[in-house]
Amino acid sequence: MSSNEPELNEDQAMIQDMARKFAQAELAPVAQKLDQEGDSELFLGNLKKLAELGFMGLNIESEYEKSLDGQVVCL
């Protein structure tokens, strides 16, 4: 981890790892097709998978919003 990256706690690291694995396994292989052809069925299928993993509409309690400093965005 570089010096400008925040230190992640165990839960954050787990989310980051899950997102990385999903991106490598599901998104990277079809990224060019999505970019070039705009395959809406493929796009919506990946969106559904992301939602099933809990990546759509992450809930953050209001007491933590100001202390996160963008960490959720960069996980």
C-alpha positions as CSV (number, residue, x, y, z in Angstrom):
1,M,0.0,0.0,0.0
2,S,1.4,3.4,-0.9
3,S,1.8,6.1,1.7
4,N,-1.1,8.2,0.3
5,E,-3.6,5.3,0.6
6,P,-5.6,5.1,3.8
7,E,-5.1,2.1,6.0
8,L,-8.1,-0.2,5.6
9,N,-9.7,-2.1,8.5
10,E,-10.5,-5.8,8.1
11,D,-14.0,-5.2,6.8
12,Q,-12.9,-2.6,4.3
13,A,-10.1,-4.8,3.1
14,M,-12.6,-7.7,2.6
15,I,-14.9,-5.4,0.6
16,Q,-12.0,-4.2,-1.5
17,D,-10.9,-7.8,-2.2
18,M,-14.4,-8.8,-3.2
19,A,-14.7,-5.9,-5.6
20,R,-11.3,-6.6,-7.1
21,K,-12.1,-10.3,-7.6
22,F,-15.5,-9.5,-9.2
23,A,-14.0,-6.9,-11.5
24,Q,-11.3,-9.3,-12.6
25,A,-13.6,-12.3,-13.1
26,E,-16.8,-10.6,-14.4
27,L,-16.0,-7.2,-15.7
28,A,-12.5,-7.3,-17.3
29,P,-13.4,-10.2,-19.7
30,V,-16.3,-8.2,-21.2
31,A,-15.2,-4.6,-20.8
32,Q,-14.2,-4.2,-24.4
33,K,-17.5,-5.6,-25.7
34,L,-19.5,-3.4,-23.3
35,D,-17.5,-0.3,-24.5
36,Q,-17.7,-1.1,-28.2
37,E,-21.2,-2.6,-28.5
38,G,-23.1,-1.3,-25.5
39,D,-24.6,-4.7,-24.8
40,S,-27.4,-3.7,-22.5
41,E,-28.3,-7.3,-21.5
42,L,-24.7,-8.0,-20.4
43,F,-24.5,-4.6,-18.7
44,L,-27.7,-5.2,-16.7
45,G,-26.6,-8.7,-15.9
46,N,-23.4,-7.4,-14.3
47,L,-25.4,-4.7,-12.5
48,K,-27.6,-7.4,-11.0
49,K,-24.6,-9.4,-9.9
50,L,-23.2,-6.2,-8.2
51,A,-26.5,-5.7,-6.4
52,E,-26.5,-9.3,-5.2
53,L,-23.0,-8.7,-3.8
54,G,-24.3,-5.6,-2.0
55,F,-22.4,-3.0,-4.0
56,M,-25.5,-1.0,-5.1
57,G,-26.6,1.6,-2.6
58,L,-24.1,1.0,0.2
59,N,-25.7,2.1,3.5
60,I,-23.6,4.3,5.7
61,E,-25.0,5.5,9.0
62,S,-25.0,9.3,9.2
63,E,-22.8,9.3,12.3
64,Y,-19.9,8.0,10.1
65,E,-20.4,10.0,6.9
66,K,-18.1,12.8,7.8
67,S,-15.3,10.6,9.2
68,L,-15.0,8.4,6.1
69,D,-13.2,11.0,4.0
70,G,-14.0,9.2,0.8
71,Q,-12.7,5.7,1.9
72,V,-15.9,4.0,0.7
73,V,-15.5,5.5,-2.7
74,C,-11.9,4.3,-3.1
75,L,-12.2,0.8,-1.7
